[in-house]
């Protein structure tokens, strides 16, 4: 099991945007955990739905097994879809047909 510890350092309410800005400290043993794992940890600590959390940045501290995380927790999914940029979806590479 990989040891990952998350500590929330700052919460800032942004009522006009219907969201809360979260700043957290992340400590880990090996490599920096992926965004999906950090998202699950934040949802567990904040008792919020994973769909409403958006991770903006994970800043690694050079030479240390620590990182600073900046994330937003939205009040509902409609506000999240309105405010956040659309995610790029990888397109499947199609084999080119030979020209005749």
Secondary structure per residue as TSV (DSSP state, phi and psi in degrees):
chain	resnum	aa	ss	phi	psi
A	1	X	-	360.0	135.7
A	2	X	-	-88.0	131.5
A	3	X	-	-85.3	121.0
A	4	X	E	-135.5	128.5
A	5	X	E	-123.0	131.4
A	6	X	E	-117.8	129.9
A	7	X	E	-127.0	122.4
A	8	X	E	-80.5	123.2
A	9	X	E	-101.1	-26.9
A	10	X	E	-154.7	139.0
A	11	X	E	-126.5	133.3
A	12	X	E	-133.7	118.1
A	13	X	E	-75.4	135.7
A	14	X	E	-126.8	82.5
A	15	X	G	-66.0	-29.9
A	16	X	G	-67.7	-29.0
A	17	X	G	-100.6	3.1
A	18	X	T	55.3	46.4
A	19	X	E	-149.0	167.5
A	20	X	E	-123.9	129.1
A	21	X	E	-88.2	130.5
A	22	X	E	-117.5	131.9
A	23	X	E	-117.6	129.2
A	24	X	E	-136.5	157.3
A	25	X	E	-106.7	134.3
A	26	X	E	-122.7	127.3
A	27	X	E	-118.7	137.1
A	28	X	E	-145.2	164.0
A	29	X	S	-88.8	-49.6
A	30	X	S	-108.0	-114.3
A	31	X	S	-81.7	161.8
A	32	X	-	-61.0	129.1
A	33	X	-	-66.4	149.8
A	34	X	-	-67.7	161.5
A	35	X	H	-56.9	-36.9
A	36	X	H	-62.4	-39.7
A	37	X	H	-70.1	-39.5
A	38	X	H	-65.5	-39.6
A	39	X	H	-61.0	-42.6
A	40	X	H	-65.7	-40.0
A	41	X	H	-63.9	-43.2
A	42	X	H	-63.0	-43.2
A	43	X	H	-61.3	-38.8
A	44	X	H	-67.2	-43.4
A	45	X	H	-69.6	-38.4
A	46	X	H	-91.5	-5.8
A	47	X	T	55.2	45.7
A	48	X	-	-121.8	164.5
A	49	X	-	-75.5	138.2
A	50	X	G	-63.0	-28.3
A	51	X	G	-67.8	-23.0
A	52	X	G	-93.6	-0.9
A	53	X	E	-103.2	132.5
A	54	X	E	-124.8	123.1
A	55	X	E	-91.0	121.9
A	56	X	E	-88.7	-46.5
A	57	X	E	-146.3	149.2
A	58	X	E	-128.7	107.2
A	59	X	E	-98.5	113.7
A	60	X	E	-77.8	142.2
A	61	X	-	-91.8	123.1
A	62	X	T	-59.9	129.1
A	63	X	T	79.8	0.5
A	64	X	S	-124.3	157.5
A	65	X	S	-92.7	50.6
A	66	X	E	-135.3	158.2
A	67	X	E	-150.8	153.9
A	68	X	E	-105.5	133.0
A	69	X	E	-116.2	133.8
A	70	X	E	-117.2	126.5
A	71	X	E	-144.1	162.6
A	72	X	E	-121.3	140.7
A	73	X	E	-116.3	116.0
A	74	X	E	-90.4	155.9
A	75	X	S	-77.3	-34.3
A	76	X	S	-148.2	164.1
A	77	X	H	-70.8	-29.3
A	78	X	H	-63.7	-42.4
A	79	X	H	-65.4	-38.5
A	80	X	H	-63.1	-46.0
A	81	X	H	-65.5	-31.6
A	82	X	H	-73.1	-40.4
A	83	X	H	-85.6	-36.6
A	84	X	S	-88.1	144.9
A	85	X	-	-67.1	153.2
A	86	X	-	-71.3	140.5
A	87	X	-	-76.8	140.8
A	88	X	-	-77.6	132.1
A	89	X	-	-104.3	129.8
A	90	X	-	-69.4	128.8
A	91	X	-	-88.0	143.3
A	92	X	-	-72.0	135.8
A	93	X	-	-77.7	126.5
A	94	X	-	-102.8	142.6
A	95	X	-	-70.0	133.3
A	96	X	-	-75.6	137.0
A	97	X	-	-80.5	140.4
A	98	X	-	-67.2	141.0
A	99	X	-	-76.7	144.5
A	100	X	-	-103.0	360.0
